[in-house]
Each structure stands twice: as structure tokens, then as C-alpha cells.
Amino acid sequence: MTQSKTPMTSEAAARIQSAQAKQNGGSVAKGSFTARAQSSAAKNTSTAGKK
């Protein structure tokens, strides 16, 4: 099975963060999947026009 490389979007990262925050009383742990998703989305946004 191969995985497609779909870049993380800001919208997807926001949905992940929202769900995580609802489960944890409004907080998101540093270094969590949610934090990494947000970081990845930010990097994808900043490099979108540089390819």
C-alpha cells in the first residue's frame, strides 16, 4: 500500500486542533500530532508559491 503525499492545509490543521482542544479542556500539548500538523500547514502555506 502506498500513501499519497497530500500537503497539510491550514483548514485541516484547524479541524484537528479544534477536536483536540475540545477533548483536552482547550489545550494542545507541545510536540503533539496537533502541534506538528499546525507547523506543517504553516510551512506548506509559506512555501506554496516557491515551487
Sequence and secondary structure as in RCSB ss.txt:
>XXXX:A:sequence
MTQSKTPMTSEAAARIQSAQAKQNGGSVAKGSFTARAQSSAAKNTSTAGKK
>XXXX:A:secstr
         HHHHHHHHHHHHHHTTT   TTSHHHHHHHHHHHHHHTGGG 
